[in-house]
Amino acid sequence: MMHTFADRLCGMHLVAYILVLVGALNWGLVALGGYMGANLNVVNLIFGGVPALERIIYLIVWIAALVMLFQRGCEYCNEPLYTKPNPKPNSQQ
Ligand SMILES: [Zn+2]
């Protein structure tokens, strides 16, 4: 069985990964919509009717990005987005 990138992530990092990906894809749509003179902001289109809810979605994506940035050294997944800490300098000698 072929393992994909997401197979190797624990639940927390998988959720964070998906949310950050969704956020990044949405940003591209915001830009493309700007060129086309249309609102392609999916978060805005779905939740824009309730601005407080729309902000909460953006906050959740932001928190997911913080998790990916700062939740390093995960025991449960391979953390493929991060470089592992370098081995101790002495270990190579
Ligand atoms: Zn993890």
PDB file of the backbone (N, CA, C, O) and the ligand in Angstrom, with CONECT records:
HET     ZN  A 101       1
ATOM      1  N   MET A   1       0.847  -1.190   0.000  1.00  0.00           N
ATOM      2  CA  MET A   1       0.000   0.000   0.000  1.00  0.00           C
ATOM      3  C   MET A   1       0.887   1.246   0.000  1.00  0.00           C
ATOM      4  O   MET A   1       1.865   1.345   0.741  1.00  0.00           O
ATOM      5  N   MET A   2       0.520   2.155  -0.827  1.00  0.00           N
ATOM      6  CA  MET A   2       1.293   3.381  -0.917  1.00  0.00           C
ATOM      7  C   MET A   2       0.879   4.341   0.199  1.00  0.00           C
ATOM      8  O   MET A   2      -0.303   4.599   0.426  1.00  0.00           O
ATOM      9  N   HIS A   3       1.878   4.845   0.868  1.00  0.00           N
ATOM     10  CA  HIS A   3       1.576   5.785   1.936  1.00  0.00           C
ATOM     11  C   HIS A   3       1.671   7.204   1.408  1.00  0.00           C
ATOM     12  O   HIS A   3       2.647   7.590   0.765  1.00  0.00           O
ATOM     13  N   THR A   4       0.651   7.954   1.692  1.00  0.00           N
ATOM     14  CA  THR A   4       0.673   9.353   1.295  1.00  0.00           C
ATOM     15  C   THR A   4       1.200  10.183   2.451  1.00  0.00           C
ATOM     16  O   THR A   4       1.362   9.709   3.576  1.00  0.00           O
ATOM     17  N   PHE A   5       1.451  11.402   2.136  1.00  0.00           N
ATOM     18  CA  PHE A   5       1.937  12.354   3.124  1.00  0.00           C
ATOM     19  C   PHE A   5       1.066  12.365   4.364  1.00  0.00           C
ATOM     20  O   PHE A   5       1.571  12.323   5.486  1.00  0.00           O
ATOM     21  N   ALA A   6      -0.251  12.421   4.162  1.00  0.00           N
ATOM     22  CA  ALA A   6      -1.164  12.594   5.291  1.00  0.00           C
ATOM     23  C   ALA A   6      -1.241  11.339   6.154  1.00  0.00           C
ATOM     24  O   ALA A   6      -1.575  11.433   7.335  1.00  0.00           O
ATOM     25  N   ASP A   7      -0.935  10.145   5.587  1.00  0.00           N
ATOM     26  CA  ASP A   7      -0.999   8.908   6.364  1.00  0.00           C
ATOM     27  C   ASP A   7      -0.046   8.933   7.543  1.00  0.00           C
ATOM     28  O   ASP A   7      -0.275   8.270   8.554  1.00  0.00           O
ATOM     29  N   ARG A   8       1.007   9.691   7.409  1.00  0.00           N
ATOM     30  CA  ARG A   8       2.047   9.655   8.431  1.00  0.00           C
ATOM     31  C   ARG A   8       1.835  10.690   9.526  1.00  0.00           C
ATOM     32  O   ARG A   8       2.677  10.845  10.410  1.00  0.00           O
ATOM     33  N   LEU A   9       0.726  11.390   9.471  1.00  0.00           N
ATOM     34  CA  LEU A   9       0.482  12.436  10.459  1.00  0.00           C
ATOM     35  C   LEU A   9      -0.455  11.950  11.554  1.00  0.00           C
ATOM     36  O   LEU A   9      -1.394  11.198  11.289  1.00  0.00           O
ATOM     37  N   CYS A  10      -0.199  12.379  12.777  1.00  0.00           N
ATOM     38  CA  CYS A  10      -1.134  12.110  13.868  1.00  0.00           C
ATOM     39  C   CYS A  10      -2.386  12.957  13.654  1.00  0.00           C
ATOM     40  O   CYS A  10      -2.415  13.828  12.785  1.00  0.00           O
ATOM     41  N   GLY A  11      -3.409  12.697  14.444  1.00  0.00           N
ATOM     42  CA  GLY A  11      -4.666  13.408  14.271  1.00  0.00           C
ATOM     43  C   GLY A  11      -4.516  14.915  14.342  1.00  0.00           C
ATOM     44  O   GLY A  11      -5.068  15.643  13.516  1.00  0.00           O
ATOM     45  N   MET A  12      -3.772  15.378  15.325  1.00  0.00           N
ATOM     46  CA  MET A  12      -3.623  16.821  15.501  1.00  0.00           C
ATOM     47  C   MET A  12      -2.917  17.458  14.296  1.00  0.00           C
ATOM     48  O   MET A  12      -3.355  18.489  13.785  1.00  0.00           O
ATOM     49  N   HIS A  13      -1.828  16.838  13.854  1.00  0.00           N
ATOM     50  CA  HIS A  13      -1.099  17.430  12.742  1.00  0.00           C
ATOM     51  C   HIS A  13      -1.846  17.263  11.420  1.00  0.00           C
ATOM     52  O   HIS A  13      -1.720  18.087  10.514  1.00  0.00           O
ATOM     53  N   LEU A  14      -2.624  16.184  11.325  1.00  0.00           N
ATOM     54  CA  LEU A  14      -3.429  16.011  10.114  1.00  0.00           C
ATOM     55  C   LEU A  14      -4.471  17.124  10.017  1.00  0.00           C
ATOM     56  O   LEU A  14      -4.652  17.728   8.960  1.00  0.00           O
ATOM     57  N   VAL A  15      -5.156  17.390  11.139  1.00  0.00           N
ATOM     58  CA  VAL A  15      -6.164  18.453  11.139  1.00  0.00           C
ATOM     59  C   VAL A  15      -5.494  19.801  10.846  1.00  0.00           C
ATOM     60  O   VAL A  15      -5.993  20.591  10.045  1.00  0.00           O
ATOM     61  N   ALA A  16      -4.360  20.049  11.503  1.00  0.00           N
ATOM     62  CA  ALA A  16      -3.658  21.315  11.288  1.00  0.00           C
ATOM     63  C   ALA A  16      -3.219  21.439   9.827  1.00  0.00           C
ATOM     64  O   ALA A  16      -3.346  22.501   9.216  1.00  0.00           O
ATOM     65  N   TYR A  17      -2.700  20.337   9.277  1.00  0.00           N
ATOM     66  CA  TYR A  17      -2.242  20.329   7.893  1.00  0.00           C
ATOM     67  C   TYR A  17      -3.381  20.659   6.947  1.00  0.00           C
ATOM     68  O   TYR A  17      -3.236  21.488   6.048  1.00  0.00           O
ATOM     69  N   ILE A  18      -4.527  19.998   7.156  1.00  0.00           N
ATOM     70  CA  ILE A  18      -5.669  20.227   6.263  1.00  0.00           C
ATOM     71  C   ILE A  18      -6.149  21.667   6.378  1.00  0.00           C
ATOM     72  O   ILE A  18      -6.443  22.303   5.366  1.00  0.00           O
ATOM     73  N   LEU A  19      -6.232  22.191   7.613  1.00  0.00           N
ATOM     74  CA  LEU A  19      -6.732  23.550   7.797  1.00  0.00           C
ATOM     75  C   LEU A  19      -5.800  24.579   7.171  1.00  0.00           C
ATOM     76  O   LEU A  19      -6.260  25.544   6.561  1.00  0.00           O
ATOM     77  N   VAL A  20      -4.488  24.379   7.320  1.00  0.00           N
ATOM     78  CA  VAL A  20      -3.537  25.325   6.736  1.00  0.00           C
ATOM     79  C   VAL A  20      -3.595  25.241   5.209  1.00  0.00           C
ATOM     80  O   VAL A  20      -3.503  26.253   4.514  1.00  0.00           O
ATOM     81  N   LEU A  21      -3.749  24.020   4.704  1.00  0.00           N
ATOM     82  CA  LEU A  21      -3.871  23.850   3.252  1.00  0.00           C
ATOM     83  C   LEU A  21      -5.127  24.545   2.738  1.00  0.00           C
ATOM     84  O   LEU A  21      -5.088  25.246   1.728  1.00  0.00           O
ATOM     85  N   VAL A  22      -6.245  24.345   3.443  1.00  0.00           N
ATOM     86  CA  VAL A  22      -7.493  25.003   3.049  1.00  0.00           C
ATOM     87  C   VAL A  22      -7.311  26.516   3.077  1.00  0.00           C
ATOM     88  O   VAL A  22      -7.751  27.219   2.167  1.00  0.00           O
ATOM     89  N   GLY A  23      -6.653  27.016   4.135  1.00  0.00           N
ATOM     90  CA  GLY A  23      -6.432  28.457   4.239  1.00  0.00           C
ATOM     91  C   GLY A  23      -5.582  28.978   3.095  1.00  0.00           C
ATOM     92  O   GLY A  23      -5.871  30.033   2.530  1.00  0.00           O
ATOM     93  N   ALA A  24      -4.532  28.240   2.752  1.00  0.00           N
ATOM     94  CA  ALA A  24      -3.643  28.682   1.677  1.00  0.00           C
ATOM     95  C   ALA A  24      -4.363  28.647   0.330  1.00  0.00           C
ATOM     96  O   ALA A  24      -4.233  29.566  -0.479  1.00  0.00           O
ATOM     97  N   LEU A  25      -5.127  27.571   0.098  1.00  0.00           N
ATOM     98  CA  LEU A  25      -5.884  27.484  -1.155  1.00  0.00           C
ATOM     99  C   LEU A  25      -6.882  28.630  -1.245  1.00  0.00           C
ATOM    100  O   LEU A  25      -7.092  29.204  -2.313  1.00  0.00           O
ATOM    101  N   ASN A  26      -7.494  28.957  -0.107  1.00  0.00           N
ATOM    102  CA  ASN A  26      -8.468  30.040  -0.100  1.00  0.00           C
ATOM    103  C   ASN A  26      -7.800  31.386  -0.422  1.00  0.00           C
ATOM    104  O   ASN A  26      -8.383  32.231  -1.102  1.00  0.00           O
ATOM    105  N   TRP A  27      -6.583  31.567   0.071  1.00  0.00           N
ATOM    106  CA  TRP A  27      -5.884  32.820  -0.235  1.00  0.00           C
ATOM    107  C   TRP A  27      -5.652  32.968  -1.727  1.00  0.00           C
ATOM    108  O   TRP A  27      -5.784  34.059  -2.281  1.00  0.00           O
ATOM    109  N   GLY A  28      -5.304  31.860  -2.376  1.00  0.00           N
ATOM    110  CA  GLY A  28      -5.139  31.897  -3.835  1.00  0.00           C
ATOM    111  C   GLY A  28      -6.434  32.288  -4.516  1.00  0.00           C
ATOM    112  O   GLY A  28      -6.440  33.056  -5.478  1.00  0.00           O
ATOM    113  N   LEU A  29      -7.541  31.745  -4.000  1.00  0.00           N
ATOM    114  CA  LEU A  29      -8.842  32.075  -4.589  1.00  0.00           C
ATOM    115  C   LEU A  29      -9.187  33.545  -4.347  1.00  0.00           C
ATOM    116  O   LEU A  29      -9.796  34.192  -5.198  1.00  0.00           O
ATOM    117  N   VAL A  30      -8.796  34.065  -3.187  1.00  0.00           N
ATOM    118  CA  VAL A  30      -9.026  35.491  -2.915  1.00  0.00           C
ATOM    119  C   VAL A  30      -8.301  36.326  -3.969  1.00  0.00           C
ATOM    120  O   VAL A  30      -8.865  37.279  -4.508  1.00  0.00           O
ATOM    121  N   ALA A  31      -7.040  35.962  -4.262  1.00  0.00           N
ATOM    122  CA  ALA A  31      -6.255  36.711  -5.245  1.00  0.00           C
ATOM    123  C   ALA A  31      -6.855  36.569  -6.639  1.00  0.00           C
ATOM    124  O   ALA A  31      -7.045  37.562  -7.342  1.00  0.00           O
ATOM    125  N   LEU A  32      -7.156  35.322  -7.043  1.00  0.00           N
ATOM    126  CA  LEU A  32      -7.729  35.098  -8.372  1.00  0.00           C
ATOM    127  C   LEU A  32      -9.060  35.824  -8.511  1.00  0.00           C
ATOM    128  O   LEU A  32      -9.344  36.415  -9.553  1.00  0.00           O
ATOM    129  N   GLY A  33      -9.878  35.779  -7.458  1.00  0.00           N
ATOM    130  CA  GLY A  33     -11.155  36.479  -7.482  1.00  0.00           C
ATOM    131  C   GLY A  33     -10.951  37.978  -7.654  1.00  0.00           C
ATOM    132  O   GLY A  33     -11.732  38.651  -8.328  1.00  0.00           O
ATOM    133  N   GLY A  34      -9.890  38.489  -7.036  1.00  0.00           N
ATOM    134  CA  GLY A  34      -9.585  39.909  -7.187  1.00  0.00           C
ATOM    135  C   GLY A  34      -9.287  40.270  -8.637  1.00  0.00           C
ATOM    136  O   GLY A  34      -9.736  41.301  -9.139  1.00  0.00           O
ATOM    137  N   TYR A  35      -8.513  39.394  -9.312  1.00  0.00           N
ATOM    138  CA  TYR A  35      -8.213  39.637 -10.733  1.00  0.00           C
ATOM    139  C   TYR A  35      -9.469  39.552 -11.587  1.00  0.00           C
ATOM    140  O   TYR A  35      -9.623  40.273 -12.573  1.00  0.00           O
ATOM    141  N   MET A  36     -10.371  38.646 -11.183  1.00  0.00           N
ATOM    142  CA  MET A  36     -11.568  38.411 -11.992  1.00  0.00           C
ATOM    143  C   MET A  36     -12.724  39.319 -11.594  1.00  0.00           C
ATOM    144  O   MET A  36     -13.789  39.285 -12.210  1.00  0.00           O
ATOM    145  N   GLY A  37     -12.513  40.117 -10.582  1.00  0.00           N
ATOM    146  CA  GLY A  37     -13.591  40.979 -10.111  1.00  0.00           C
ATOM    147  C   GLY A  37     -14.725  40.207  -9.469  1.00  0.00           C
ATOM    148  O   GLY A  37     -15.881  40.626  -9.513  1.00  0.00           O
ATOM    149  N   ALA A  38     -14.378  39.056  -8.863  1.00  0.00           N
ATOM    150  CA  ALA A  38     -15.399  38.244  -8.216  1.00  0.00           C
ATOM    151  C   ALA A  38     -14.912  37.875  -6.823  1.00  0.00           C
ATOM    152  O   ALA A  38     -13.713  37.877  -6.545  1.00  0.00           O
ATOM    153  N   ASN A  39     -15.852  37.565  -5.969  1.00  0.00           N
ATOM    154  CA  ASN A  39     -15.489  37.103  -4.636  1.00  0.00           C
ATOM    155  C   ASN A  39     -15.408  35.581  -4.646  1.00  0.00           C
ATOM    156  O   ASN A  39     -16.429  34.893  -4.650  1.00  0.00           O
ATOM    157  N   LEU A  40     -14.177  35.064  -4.650  1.00  0.00           N
ATOM    158  CA  LEU A  40     -13.981  33.616  -4.619  1.00  0.00           C
ATOM    159  C   LEU A  40     -13.516  33.153  -3.245  1.00  0.00           C
ATOM    160  O   LEU A  40     -13.112  32.004  -3.072  1.00  0.00           O
ATOM    161  N   ASN A  41     -13.575  34.054  -2.275  1.00  0.00           N
ATOM    162  CA  ASN A  41     -13.198  33.698  -0.911  1.00  0.00           C
ATOM    163  C   ASN A  41     -14.242  32.727  -0.354  1.00  0.00           C
ATOM    164  O   ASN A  41     -15.330  33.127   0.060  1.00  0.00           O
ATOM    165  N   VAL A  42     -13.876  31.429  -0.355  1.00  0.00           N
ATOM    166  CA  VAL A  42     -14.839  30.396   0.016  1.00  0.00           C
ATOM    167  C   VAL A  42     -15.309  30.575   1.453  1.00  0.00           C
ATOM    168  O   VAL A  42     -16.485  30.374   1.759  1.00  0.00           O
ATOM    169  N   VAL A  43     -14.390  30.952   2.332  1.00  0.00           N
ATOM    170  CA  VAL A  43     -14.772  31.150   3.734  1.00  0.00           C
ATOM    171  C   VAL A  43     -15.793  32.274   3.836  1.00  0.00           C
ATOM    172  O   VAL A  43     -16.773  32.178   4.575  1.00  0.00           O
ATOM    173  N   ASN A  44     -15.547  33.339   3.081  1.00  0.00           N
ATOM    174  CA  ASN A  44     -16.482  34.465   3.091  1.00  0.00           C
ATOM    175  C   ASN A  44     -17.821  34.071   2.475  1.00  0.00           C
ATOM    176  O   ASN A  44     -18.883  34.464   2.960  1.00  0.00           O
ATOM    177  N   LEU A  45     -17.753  33.279   1.387  1.00  0.00           N
ATOM    178  CA  LEU A  45     -18.998  32.886   0.713  1.00  0.00           C
ATOM    179  C   LEU A  45     -19.846  31.995   1.619  1.00  0.00           C
ATOM    180  O   LEU A  45     -21.073  32.088   1.615  1.00  0.00           O
ATOM    181  N   ILE A  46     -19.187  31.129   2.394  1.00  0.00           N
ATOM    182  CA  ILE A  46     -19.938  30.203   3.244  1.00  0.00           C
ATOM    183  C   ILE A  46     -20.368  30.887   4.538  1.00  0.00           C
ATOM    184  O   ILE A  46     -21.514  30.764   4.971  1.00  0.00           O
ATOM    185  N   PHE A  47     -19.419  31.618   5.155  1.00  0.00           N
ATOM    186  CA  PHE A  47     -19.684  32.133   6.505  1.00  0.00           C
ATOM    187  C   PHE A  47     -19.825  33.655   6.551  1.00  0.00           C
ATOM    188  O   PHE A  47     -20.031  34.229   7.620  1.00  0.00           O
ATOM    189  N   GLY A  48     -19.713  34.303   5.396  1.00  0.00           N
ATOM    190  CA  GLY A  48     -19.712  35.764   5.373  1.00  0.00           C
ATOM    191  C   GLY A  48     -20.980  36.382   5.931  1.00  0.00           C
ATOM    192  O   GLY A  48     -20.978  37.530   6.374  1.00  0.00           O
ATOM    193  N   GLY A  49     -22.069  35.614   5.909  1.00  0.00           N
ATOM    194  CA  GLY A  49     -23.321  36.125   6.450  1.00  0.00           C
ATOM    195  C   GLY A  49     -23.246  36.365   7.949  1.00  0.00           C
ATOM    196  O   GLY A  49     -24.013  37.148   8.509  1.00  0.00           O
ATOM    197  N   VAL A  50     -22.313  35.681   8.580  1.00  0.00           N
ATOM    198  CA  VAL A  50     -22.117  35.840  10.032  1.00  0.00           C
ATOM    199  C   VAL A  50     -20.652  36.198  10.258  1.00  0.00           C
ATOM    200  O   VAL A  50     -19.818  35.320  10.478  1.00  0.00           O
ATOM    201  N   PRO A  51     -20.342  37.507  10.204  1.00  0.00           N
ATOM    202  CA  PRO A  51     -18.925  37.926  10.278  1.00  0.00           C
ATOM    203  C   PRO A  51     -18.172  37.356  11.471  1.00  0.00           C
ATOM    204  O   PRO A  51     -16.986  37.040  11.365  1.00  0.00           O
ATOM    205  N   ALA A  52     -18.858  37.221  12.616  1.00  0.00           N
ATOM    206  CA  ALA A  52     -18.177  36.678  13.794  1.00  0.00           C
ATOM    207  C   ALA A  52     -17.740  35.242  13.532  1.00  0.00           C
ATOM    208  O   ALA A  52     -16.660  34.828  13.953  1.00  0.00           O
ATOM    209  N   LEU A  53     -18.584  34.485  12.836  1.00  0.00           N
ATOM    210  CA  LEU A  53     -18.258  33.098  12.513  1.00  0.00           C
ATOM    211  C   LEU A  53     -17.117  33.043  11.496  1.00  0.00           C
ATOM    212  O   LEU A  53     -16.225  32.201  11.597  1.00  0.00           O
ATOM    213  N   GLU A  54     -17.155  33.944  10.520  1.00  0.00           N
ATOM    214  CA  GLU A  54     -16.089  34.001   9.514  1.00  0.00           C
ATOM    215  C   GLU A  54     -14.745  34.254  10.191  1.00  0.00           C
ATOM    216  O   GLU A  54     -13.743  33.620   9.859  1.00  0.00           O
ATOM    217  N   ARG A  55     -14.733  35.189  11.146  1.00  0.00           N
ATOM    218  CA  ARG A  55     -13.484  35.464  11.867  1.00  0.00           C
ATOM    219  C   ARG A  55     -13.005  34.248  12.640  1.00  0.00           C
ATOM    220  O   ARG A  55     -11.804  33.988  12.721  1.00  0.00           O
ATOM    221  N   ILE A  56     -13.945  33.506  13.207  1.00  0.00           N
ATOM    222  CA  ILE A  56     -13.557  32.316  13.972  1.00  0.00           C
ATOM    223  C   ILE A  56     -12.892  31.298  13.052  1.00  0.00           C
ATOM    224  O   ILE A  56     -11.929  30.643  13.449  1.00  0.00           O
ATOM    225  N   ILE A  57     -13.397  31.160  11.825  1.00  0.00           N
ATOM    226  CA  ILE A  57     -12.765  30.229  10.868  1.00  0.00           C
ATOM    227  C   ILE A  57     -11.329  30.665  10.611  1.00  0.00           C
ATOM    228  O   ILE A  57     -10.415  29.840  10.628  1.00  0.00           O
ATOM    229  N   TYR A  58     -11.123  31.976  10.369  1.00  0.00           N
ATOM    230  CA  TYR A  58      -9.765  32.470  10.127  1.00  0.00           C
ATOM    231  C   TYR A  58      -8.876  32.225  11.342  1.00  0.00           C
ATOM    232  O   TYR A  58      -7.703  31.876  11.204  1.00  0.00           O
ATOM    233  N   LEU A  59      -9.442  32.410  12.530  1.00  0.00           N
ATOM    234  CA  LEU A  59      -8.666  32.167  13.754  1.00  0.00           C
ATOM    235  C   LEU A  59      -8.276  30.698  13.879  1.00  0.00           C
ATOM    236  O   LEU A  59      -7.162  30.381  14.293  1.00  0.00           O
ATOM    237  N   ILE A  60      -9.196  29.803  13.521  1.00  0.00           N
ATOM    238  CA  ILE A  60      -8.899  28.368  13.608  1.00  0.00           C
ATOM    239  C   ILE A  60      -7.762  28.015  12.647  1.00  0.00           C
ATOM    240  O   ILE A  60      -6.870  27.242  12.996  1.00  0.00           O
ATOM    241  N   VAL A  61      -7.795  28.583  11.438  1.00  0.00           N
ATOM    242  CA  VAL A  61      -6.725  28.329  10.471  1.00  0.00           C
ATOM    243  C   VAL A  61      -5.398  28.879  11.006  1.00  0.00           C
ATOM    244  O   VAL A  61      -4.351  28.249  10.862  1.00  0.00           O
ATOM    245  N   TRP A  62      -5.461  30.052  11.619  1.00  0.00           N
ATOM    246  CA  TRP A  62      -4.252  30.665  12.206  1.00  0.00           C
ATOM    247  C   TRP A  62      -3.678  29.784  13.308  1.00  0.00           C
ATOM    248  O   TRP A  62      -2.469  29.563  13.380  1.00  0.00           O
ATOM    249  N   ILE A  63      -4.573  29.280  14.169  1.00  0.00           N
ATOM    250  CA  ILE A  63      -4.115  28.404  15.247  1.00  0.00           C
ATOM    251  C   ILE A  63      -3.499  27.135  14.664  1.00  0.00           C
ATOM    252  O   ILE A  63      -2.496  26.633  15.173  1.00  0.00           O
ATOM    253  N   ALA A  64      -4.101  26.623  13.601  1.00  0.00           N
ATOM    254  CA  ALA A  64      -3.547  25.428  12.953  1.00  0.00           C
ATOM    255  C   ALA A  64      -2.134  25.702  12.447  1.00  0.00           C
ATOM    256  O   ALA A  64      -1.252  24.850  12.555  1.00  0.00           O
ATOM    257  N   ALA A  65      -1.925  26.898  11.893  1.00  0.00           N
ATOM    258  CA  ALA A  65      -0.585  27.254  11.425  1.00  0.00           C
ATOM    259  C   ALA A  65       0.380  27.341  12.603  1.00  0.00           C
ATOM    260  O   ALA A  65       1.533  26.923  12.496  1.00  0.00           O
ATOM    261  N   LEU A  66      -0.084  27.879  13.718  1.00  0.00           N
ATOM    262  CA  LEU A  66       0.776  27.954  14.907  1.00  0.00           C
ATOM    263  C   LEU A  66       1.129  26.559  15.407  1.00  0.00           C
ATOM    264  O   LEU A  66       2.259  26.303  15.824  1.00  0.00           O
ATOM    265  N   VAL A  67       0.147  25.660  15.361  1.00  0.00           N
ATOM    266  CA  VAL A  67       0.416  24.271  15.760  1.00  0.00           C
ATOM    267  C   VAL A  67       1.509  23.690  14.875  1.00  0.00           C
ATOM    268  O   VAL A  67       2.437  23.049  15.367  1.00  0.00           O
ATOM    269  N   MET A  68       1.398  23.916  13.561  1.00  0.00           N
ATOM    270  CA  MET A  68       2.398  23.354  12.652  1.00  0.00           C
ATOM    271  C   MET A  68       3.760  23.985  12.870  1.00  0.00           C
ATOM    272  O   MET A  68       4.787  23.331  12.689  1.00  0.00           O
ATOM    273  N   LEU A  69       3.773  25.249  13.258  1.00  0.00           N
ATOM    274  CA  LEU A  69       5.049  25.919  13.479  1.00  0.00           C
ATOM    275  C   LEU A  69       5.706  25.508  14.786  1.00  0.00           C
ATOM    276  O   LEU A  69       6.919  25.307  14.850  1.00  0.00           O
ATOM    277  N   PHE A  70       4.891  25.385  15.828  1.00  0.00           N
ATOM    278  CA  PHE A  70       5.484  25.281  17.167  1.00  0.00           C
ATOM    279  C   PHE A  70       5.304  23.928  17.842  1.00  0.00           C
ATOM    280  O   PHE A  70       5.987  23.643  18.826  1.00  0.00           O
ATOM    281  N   GLN A  71       4.401  23.086  17.337  1.00  0.00           N
ATOM    282  CA  GLN A  71       4.234  21.763  17.945  1.00  0.00           C
ATOM    283  C   GLN A  71       5.237  20.803  17.324  1.00  0.00           C
ATOM    284  O   GLN A  71       4.869  19.908  16.564  1.00  0.00           O
ATOM    285  N   ARG A  72       6.470  20.994  17.647  1.00  0.00           N
ATOM    286  CA  ARG A  72       7.528  20.179  17.054  1.00  0.00           C
ATOM    287  C   ARG A  72       7.791  18.976  17.940  1.00  0.00           C
ATOM    288  O   ARG A  72       7.331  18.899  19.080  1.00  0.00           O
ATOM    289  N   GLY A  73       8.540  18.048  17.387  1.00  0.00           N
ATOM    290  CA  GLY A  73       8.915  16.884  18.173  1.00  0.00           C
ATOM    291  C   GLY A  73       7.744  15.994  18.497  1.00  0.00           C
ATOM    292  O   GLY A  73       7.690  15.423  19.586  1.00  0.00           O
ATOM    293  N   CYS A  74       6.798  15.857  17.576  1.00  0.00           N
ATOM    294  CA  CYS A  74       5.618  15.039  17.807  1.00  0.00           C
ATOM    295  C   CYS A  74       6.022  13.569  17.933  1.00  0.00           C
ATOM    296  O   CYS A  74       6.783  13.047  17.118  1.00  0.00           O
ATOM    297  N   GLU A  75       5.491  12.909  18.982  1.00  0.00           N
ATOM    298  CA  GLU A  75       5.832  11.503  19.194  1.00  0.00           C
ATOM    299  C   GLU A  75       5.025  10.577  18.301  1.00  0.00           C
ATOM    300  O   GLU A  75       5.416   9.430  18.084  1.00  0.00           O
ATOM    301  N   TYR A  76       3.914  11.056  17.785  1.00  0.00           N
ATOM    302  CA  TYR A  76       2.952  10.159  17.153  1.00  0.00           C
ATOM    303  C   TYR A  76       3.027  10.166  15.634  1.00  0.00           C
ATOM    304  O   TYR A  76       2.487   9.268  14.987  1.00  0.00           O
ATOM    305  N   CYS A  77       3.672  11.141  15.069  1.00  0.00           N
ATOM    306  CA  CYS A  77       3.761  11.145  13.621  1.00  0.00           C
ATOM    307  C   CYS A  77       5.174  11.564  13.223  1.00  0.00           C
ATOM    308  O   CYS A  77       5.972  12.004  14.051  1.00  0.00           O
ATOM    309  N   ASN A  78       5.446  11.419  11.973  1.00  0.00           N
ATOM    310  CA  ASN A  78       6.805  11.655  11.500  1.00  0.00           C
ATOM    311  C   ASN A  78       7.114  13.122  11.242  1.00  0.00           C
ATOM    312  O   ASN A  78       8.239  13.488  10.903  1.00  0.00           O
ATOM    313  N   GLU A  79       6.077  13.966  11.412  1.00  0.00           N
ATOM    314  CA  GLU A  79       6.301  15.391  11.232  1.00  0.00           C
ATOM    315  C   GLU A  79       7.061  15.705   9.952  1.00  0.00           C
ATOM    316  O   GLU A  79       8.093  16.374   9.998  1.00  0.00           O
ATOM    317  N   PRO A  80       6.580  15.245   8.839  1.00  0.00           N
ATOM    318  CA  PRO A  80       7.355  15.402   7.611  1.00  0.00           C
ATOM    319  C   PRO A  80       7.583  16.851   7.195  1.00  0.00           C
ATOM    320  O   PRO A  80       8.429  17.129   6.346  1.00  0.00           O
ATOM    321  N   LEU A  81       6.830  17.772   7.791  1.00  0.00           N
ATOM    322  CA  LEU A  81       7.010  19.172   7.406  1.00  0.00           C
ATOM    323  C   LEU A  81       8.248  19.780   8.044  1.00  0.00           C
ATOM    324  O   LEU A  81       8.759  20.802   7.587  1.00  0.00           O
ATOM    325  N   TYR A  82       8.718  19.148   9.095  1.00  0.00           N
ATOM    326  CA  TYR A  82       9.787  19.766   9.850  1.00  0.00           C
ATOM    327  C   TYR A  82      11.075  18.976   9.671  1.00  0.00           C
ATOM    328  O   TYR A  82      11.046  17.773   9.414  1.00  0.00           O
ATOM    329  N   THR A  83      12.167  19.640   9.803  1.00  0.00           N
ATOM    330  CA  THR A  83      13.421  18.914   9.879  1.00  0.00           C
ATOM    331  C   THR A  83      13.605  18.473  11.318  1.00  0.00           C
ATOM    332  O   THR A  83      13.349  19.232  12.253  1.00  0.00           O
ATOM    333  N   LYS A  84      14.049  17.248  11.482  1.00  0.00           N
ATOM    334  CA  LYS A  84      14.327  16.761  12.826  1.00  0.00           C
ATOM    335  C   LYS A  84      15.509  17.541  13.388  1.00  0.00           C
ATOM    336  O   LYS A  84      16.364  18.015  12.639  1.00  0.00           O
ATOM    337  N   PRO A  85      15.552  17.671  14.714  1.00  0.00           N
ATOM    338  CA  PRO A  85      16.712  18.336  15.299  1.00  0.00           C
ATOM    339  C   PRO A  85      17.993  17.616  14.878  1.00  0.00           C
ATOM    340  O   PRO A  85      18.016  16.390  14.766  1.00  0.00           O
ATOM    341  N   ASN A  86      19.016  18.358  14.656  1.00  0.00           N
ATOM    342  CA  ASN A  86      20.290  17.752  14.268  1.00  0.00           C
ATOM    343  C   ASN A  86      20.796  16.874  15.403  1.00  0.00           C
ATOM    344  O   ASN A  86      20.590  17.191  16.575  1.00  0.00           O
ATOM    345  N   PRO A  87      21.458  15.772  15.063  1.00  0.00           N
ATOM    346  CA  PRO A  87      22.067  14.972  16.120  1.00  0.00           C
ATOM    347  C   PRO A  87      23.123  15.791  16.856  1.00  0.00           C
ATOM    348  O   PRO A  87      23.636  16.784  16.340  1.00  0.00           O
ATOM    349  N   LYS A  88      23.429  15.354  18.060  1.00  0.00           N
ATOM    350  CA  LYS A  88      24.438  16.092  18.823  1.00  0.00           C
ATOM    351  C   LYS A  88      25.726  16.150  18.034  1.00  0.00           C
ATOM    352  O   LYS A  88      26.098  15.177  17.379  1.00  0.00           O
ATOM    353  N   PRO A  89      26.410  17.277  18.088  1.00  0.00           N
ATOM    354  CA  PRO A  89      27.642  17.433  17.302  1.00  0.00           C
ATOM    355  C   PRO A  89      28.627  16.311  17.543  1.00  0.00           C
ATOM    356  O   PRO A  89      29.339  15.911  16.622  1.00  0.00           O
ATOM    357  N   ASN A  90      28.686  15.784  18.783  1.00  0.00           N
ATOM    358  CA  ASN A  90      29.690  14.778  19.112  1.00  0.00           C
ATOM    359  C   ASN A  90      29.406  13.428  18.462  1.00  0.00           C
ATOM    360  O   ASN A  90      30.313  12.618  18.273  1.00  0.00           O
ATOM    361  N   SER A  91      28.111  13.189  18.114  1.00  0.00           N
ATOM    362  CA  SER A  91      27.746  11.851  17.718  1.00  0.00           C
ATOM    363  C   SER A  91      28.381  11.440  16.393  1.00  0.00           C
ATOM    364  O   SER A  91      28.444  10.250  16.081  1.00  0.00           O
ATOM    365  N   GLN A  92      28.846  12.397  15.622  1.00  0.00           N
ATOM    366  CA  GLN A  92      29.452  12.046  14.332  1.00  0.00           C
ATOM    367  C   GLN A  92      30.930  11.690  14.470  1.00  0.00           C
ATOM    368  O   GLN A  92      31.532  11.180  13.525  1.00  0.00           O
ATOM    369  N   GLN A  93      31.511  11.948  15.615  1.00  0.00           N
ATOM    370  CA  GLN A  93      32.961  11.783  15.744  1.00  0.00           C
ATOM    371  C   GLN A  93      33.361  10.418  16.286  1.00  0.00           C
ATOM    372  O   GLN A  93      34.550  10.142  16.446  1.00  0.00           O
TER     373      GLN A  93
HETATM  374 ZN    ZN A 101       1.934  14.794  15.080  1.00  0.00          ZN2+
END
